[in-house]
Amino acid sequence: MAEKLRQAKKNVHEALADSFDTPRAVNELSSLVVAANSYMNAHVNDMKLPLVLTVSRYVLFVLKSMGVYESDDIPTDTTEGAINKEETIAPLMNVLSKFRDDVKLNAKEGPGQMFKLSD
């Protein structure tokens, strides 16, 4: 999982450095989220939670950089009681999935439409 995170960071950086290739960057984030979900499902009893949190924070950082989220939109893990990881990250994943779907639908419209989506 750590290697997938490292590679995703590299690929997202390259995509954004390439004339803000937002569809490619979002695709990389989506792949990272899928890998993280697979990792969590496969390692229920021996999951490296700091690694999963690092993935989550990175995805959130990039989405905030793109303007998808504002600071007060983000669920925090500082609430009292037990934290349900799935409930905590579900809003983030839903927004990412919707953004990815919107990018895919509007990709053929050209860069102008992509800029509108990312604003």
PyRosetta script that sets phi, psi and omega in degrees:
from pyrosetta import init, pose_from_sequence

init()
pose = pose_from_sequence("MAEKLRQAKKNVHEALADSFDTPRAVNELSSLVVAANSYMNAHVNDMKLPLVLTVSRYVLFVLKSMGVYESDDIPTDTTEGAINKEETIAPLMNVLSKFRDDVKLNAKEGPGQMFKLSD")
pose.set_psi(1, -39.0)
pose.set_omega(1, -179.6)
pose.set_phi(2, -62.6)
pose.set_psi(2, -38.1)
pose.set_omega(2, 178.7)
pose.set_phi(3, -67.6)
pose.set_psi(3, -38.1)
pose.set_omega(3, 178.1)
pose.set_phi(4, -64.9)
pose.set_psi(4, -38.3)
pose.set_omega(4, 176.5)
pose.set_phi(5, -64.4)
pose.set_psi(5, -45.6)
pose.set_omega(5, 179.7)
pose.set_phi(6, -60.3)
pose.set_psi(6, -44.5)
pose.set_omega(6, -179.5)
pose.set_phi(7, -67.0)
pose.set_psi(7, -40.0)
pose.set_omega(7, 179.0)
pose.set_phi(8, -63.1)
pose.set_psi(8, -42.5)
pose.set_omega(8, 178.1)
pose.set_phi(9, -59.3)
pose.set_psi(9, -44.6)
pose.set_omega(9, 179.3)
pose.set_phi(10, -62.0)
pose.set_psi(10, -47.2)
pose.set_omega(10, -177.9)
pose.set_phi(11, -66.8)
pose.set_psi(11, -40.0)
pose.set_omega(11, 178.1)
pose.set_phi(12, -64.8)
pose.set_psi(12, -43.7)
pose.set_omega(12, 178.2)
pose.set_phi(13, -58.6)
pose.set_psi(13, -46.6)
pose.set_omega(13, 179.6)
pose.set_phi(14, -62.7)
pose.set_psi(14, -41.0)
pose.set_omega(14, -179.9)
pose.set_phi(15, -63.8)
pose.set_psi(15, -45.0)
pose.set_omega(15, -178.6)
pose.set_phi(16, -71.4)
pose.set_psi(16, -28.8)
pose.set_omega(16, 176.6)
pose.set_phi(17, -75.1)
pose.set_psi(17, -17.7)
pose.set_omega(17, 179.6)
pose.set_phi(18, -93.1)
pose.set_psi(18, 71.6)
pose.set_omega(18, 179.1)
pose.set_phi(19, 54.2)
pose.set_psi(19, 40.7)
pose.set_omega(19, 179.8)
pose.set_phi(20, 50.4)
pose.set_psi(20, 59.4)
pose.set_omega(20, 177.6)
pose.set_phi(21, -72.6)
pose.set_psi(21, 75.5)
pose.set_omega(21, -175.2)
pose.set_phi(22, -59.6)
pose.set_psi(22, -43.9)
pose.set_omega(22, 179.6)
pose.set_phi(23, -57.9)
pose.set_psi(23, -42.0)
pose.set_omega(23, 179.7)
pose.set_phi(24, -66.4)
pose.set_psi(24, -41.2)
pose.set_omega(24, 179.5)
pose.set_phi(25, -63.2)
pose.set_psi(25, -44.5)
pose.set_omega(25, 180.0)
pose.set_phi(26, -66.2)
pose.set_psi(26, -37.1)
pose.set_omega(26, 176.6)
pose.set_phi(27, -61.5)
pose.set_psi(27, -41.6)
pose.set_omega(27, 177.3)
pose.set_phi(28, -62.9)
pose.set_psi(28, -43.1)
pose.set_omega(28, 178.1)
pose.set_phi(29, -62.5)
pose.set_psi(29, -42.4)
pose.set_omega(29, 179.4)
pose.set_phi(30, -61.0)
pose.set_psi(30, -44.1)
pose.set_omega(30, 178.0)
pose.set_phi(31, -62.3)
pose.set_psi(31, -38.5)
pose.set_omega(31, 178.2)
pose.set_phi(32, -64.8)
pose.set_psi(32, -41.4)
pose.set_omega(32, 178.7)
pose.set_phi(33, -64.5)
pose.set_psi(33, -42.3)
pose.set_omega(33, 177.1)
pose.set_phi(34, -60.5)
pose.set_psi(34, -43.7)
pose.set_omega(34, 179.3)
pose.set_phi(35, -63.9)
pose.set_psi(35, -40.5)
pose.set_omega(35, 179.2)
pose.set_phi(36, -65.0)
pose.set_psi(36, -42.3)
pose.set_omega(36, 178.2)
pose.set_phi(37, -63.0)
pose.set_psi(37, -42.7)
pose.set_omega(37, 177.7)
pose.set_phi(38, -62.3)
pose.set_psi(38, -42.4)
pose.set_omega(38, 178.7)
pose.set_phi(39, -61.2)
pose.set_psi(39, -46.3)
pose.set_omega(39, -178.7)
pose.set_phi(40, -63.3)
pose.set_psi(40, -39.3)
pose.set_omega(40, 179.1)
pose.set_phi(41, -68.4)
pose.set_psi(41, -35.0)
pose.set_omega(41, -177.8)
pose.set_phi(42, -81.9)
pose.set_psi(42, -19.8)
pose.set_omega(42, -174.8)
pose.set_phi(43, -125.0)
pose.set_psi(43, 47.9)
pose.set_omega(43, -177.8)
pose.set_phi(44, -57.0)
pose.set_psi(44, -42.3)
pose.set_omega(44, -175.6)
pose.set_phi(45, -92.2)
pose.set_psi(45, -17.7)
pose.set_omega(45, -178.1)
pose.set_phi(46, -129.6)
pose.set_psi(46, 31.7)
pose.set_omega(46, -178.7)
pose.set_phi(47, -66.6)
pose.set_psi(47, 137.7)
pose.set_omega(47, 174.2)
pose.set_phi(48, -89.4)
pose.set_psi(48, 89.9)
pose.set_omega(48, -174.8)
pose.set_phi(49, -57.1)
pose.set_psi(49, -40.8)
pose.set_omega(49, 177.5)
pose.set_phi(50, -58.4)
pose.set_psi(50, -35.2)
pose.set_omega(50, 178.2)
pose.set_phi(51, -67.3)
pose.set_psi(51, -44.2)
pose.set_omega(51, 178.9)
pose.set_phi(52, -63.3)
pose.set_psi(52, -41.3)
pose.set_omega(52, 177.7)
pose.set_phi(53, -64.8)
pose.set_psi(53, -36.2)
pose.set_omega(53, 177.5)
pose.set_phi(54, -63.5)
pose.set_psi(54, -41.9)
pose.set_omega(54, 176.5)
pose.set_phi(55, -61.2)
pose.set_psi(55, -48.4)
pose.set_omega(55, -179.4)
pose.set_phi(56, -59.2)
pose.set_psi(56, -45.2)
pose.set_omega(56, -179.8)
pose.set_phi(57, -64.6)
pose.set_psi(57, -38.1)
pose.set_omega(57, 179.5)
pose.set_phi(58, -65.4)
pose.set_psi(58, -47.4)
pose.set_omega(58, 178.8)
pose.set_phi(59, -59.0)
pose.set_psi(59, -44.4)
pose.set_omega(59, 179.1)
pose.set_phi(60, -62.2)
pose.set_psi(60, -43.7)
pose.set_omega(60, 178.9)
pose.set_phi(61, -57.6)
pose.set_psi(61, -46.8)
pose.set_omega(61, -178.7)
pose.set_phi(62, -66.9)
pose.set_psi(62, -43.6)
pose.set_omega(62, 179.9)
pose.set_phi(63, -63.9)
pose.set_psi(63, -38.4)
pose.set_omega(63, 176.0)
pose.set_phi(64, -65.6)
pose.set_psi(64, -37.9)
pose.set_omega(64, 178.4)
pose.set_phi(65, -63.2)
pose.set_psi(65, -32.2)
pose.set_omega(65, 179.1)
pose.set_phi(66, -83.2)
pose.set_psi(66, -5.8)
pose.set_omega(66, 179.7)
pose.set_phi(67, 85.5)
pose.set_psi(67, 12.0)
pose.set_omega(67, -179.9)
pose.set_phi(68, -73.1)
pose.set_psi(68, -33.7)
pose.set_omega(68, -179.1)
pose.set_phi(69, -124.5)
pose.set_psi(69, 151.4)
pose.set_omega(69, 166.7)
pose.set_phi(70, -112.9)
pose.set_psi(70, 162.6)
pose.set_omega(70, -173.8)
pose.set_phi(71, -54.5)
pose.set_psi(71, -39.9)
pose.set_omega(71, -176.3)
pose.set_phi(72, -82.1)
pose.set_psi(72, 0.8)
pose.set_omega(72, 176.3)
pose.set_phi(73, -84.8)
pose.set_psi(73, -13.7)
pose.set_omega(73, -168.3)
pose.set_phi(74, -90.8)
pose.set_psi(74, 128.7)
pose.set_omega(74, 173.1)
pose.set_phi(75, -69.6)
pose.set_psi(75, 143.1)
pose.set_omega(75, -179.8)
pose.set_phi(76, -111.3)
pose.set_psi(76, 163.2)
pose.set_omega(76, 179.0)
pose.set_phi(77, -103.3)
pose.set_psi(77, 24.0)
pose.set_omega(77, -178.6)
pose.set_phi(78, -97.4)
pose.set_psi(78, 6.6)
pose.set_omega(78, 179.0)
pose.set_phi(79, -70.4)
pose.set_psi(79, 156.5)
pose.set_omega(79, 180.0)
pose.set_phi(80, -74.0)
pose.set_psi(80, 152.6)
pose.set_omega(80, 177.5)
pose.set_phi(81, 88.5)
pose.set_psi(81, -173.8)
pose.set_omega(81, -178.4)
pose.set_phi(82, -69.9)
pose.set_psi(82, 147.3)
pose.set_omega(82, -179.6)
pose.set_phi(83, -104.8)
pose.set_psi(83, 125.1)
pose.set_omega(83, 174.5)
pose.set_phi(84, -90.3)
pose.set_psi(84, 109.8)
pose.set_omega(84, -174.9)
pose.set_phi(85, -59.1)
pose.set_psi(85, -40.7)
pose.set_omega(85, -178.0)
pose.set_phi(86, -64.6)
pose.set_psi(86, -43.5)
pose.set_omega(86, 178.5)
pose.set_phi(87, -66.0)
pose.set_psi(87, -32.9)
pose.set_omega(87, -178.7)
pose.set_phi(88, -69.4)
pose.set_psi(88, -42.6)
pose.set_omega(88, -176.4)
pose.set_phi(89, -94.9)
pose.set_psi(89, -8.7)
pose.set_omega(89, -177.7)
pose.set_phi(90, -57.4)
pose.set_psi(90, -46.1)
pose.set_omega(90, 179.2)
pose.set_phi(91, -60.1)
pose.set_psi(91, -39.2)
pose.set_omega(91, 178.2)
pose.set_phi(92, -63.5)
pose.set_psi(92, -45.8)
pose.set_omega(92, -179.1)
pose.set_phi(93, -67.2)
pose.set_psi(93, -35.7)
pose.set_omega(93, 178.1)
pose.set_phi(94, -64.5)
pose.set_psi(94, -43.2)
pose.set_omega(94, 178.8)
pose.set_phi(95, -65.6)
pose.set_psi(95, -43.4)
pose.set_omega(95, 178.6)
pose.set_phi(96, -60.8)
pose.set_psi(96, -44.0)
pose.set_omega(96, -180.0)
pose.set_phi(97, -63.7)
pose.set_psi(97, -42.8)
pose.set_omega(97, 178.7)
pose.set_phi(98, -64.4)
pose.set_psi(98, -43.6)
pose.set_omega(98, 179.1)
pose.set_phi(99, -61.5)
pose.set_psi(99, -45.0)
pose.set_omega(99, 178.3)
pose.set_phi(100, -59.7)
pose.set_psi(100, -44.5)
pose.set_omega(100, 179.4)
pose.set_phi(101, -63.0)
pose.set_psi(101, -41.7)
pose.set_omega(101, 177.8)
pose.set_phi(102, -63.3)
pose.set_psi(102, -40.5)
pose.set_omega(102, 178.1)
pose.set_phi(103, -62.5)
pose.set_psi(103, -46.3)
pose.set_omega(103, -179.8)
pose.set_phi(104, -61.3)
pose.set_psi(104, -42.7)
pose.set_omega(104, -179.0)
pose.set_phi(105, -66.2)
pose.set_psi(105, -35.1)
pose.set_omega(105, -174.1)
pose.set_phi(106, -100.2)
pose.set_psi(106, 1.2)
pose.set_omega(106, -176.6)
pose.set_phi(107, -59.5)
pose.set_psi(107, -37.1)
pose.set_omega(107, -177.6)
pose.set_phi(108, -71.9)
pose.set_psi(108, -13.1)
pose.set_omega(108, -180.0)
pose.set_phi(109, -77.3)
pose.set_psi(109, -14.3)
pose.set_omega(109, 176.8)
pose.set_phi(110, 101.9)
pose.set_psi(110, 179.2)
pose.set_omega(110, -174.8)
pose.set_phi(111, -61.8)
pose.set_psi(111, -33.2)
pose.set_omega(111, -179.1)
pose.set_phi(112, -58.2)
pose.set_psi(112, -43.5)
pose.set_omega(112, 179.3)
pose.set_phi(113, -68.2)
pose.set_psi(113, -34.8)
pose.set_omega(113, 179.2)
pose.set_phi(114, -64.3)
pose.set_psi(114, -41.5)
pose.set_omega(114, 178.9)
pose.set_phi(115, -63.7)
pose.set_psi(115, -37.8)
pose.set_omega(115, 178.3)
pose.set_phi(116, -62.6)
pose.set_psi(116, -41.7)
pose.set_omega(116, 179.9)
pose.set_phi(117, -64.3)
pose.set_psi(117, -36.8)
pose.set_omega(117, -175.1)
pose.set_phi(118, -84.6)
pose.set_psi(118, -7.5)
pose.set_omega(118, 177.7)
pose.set_phi(119, -83.4)
pose.dump_pdb("model.pdb")
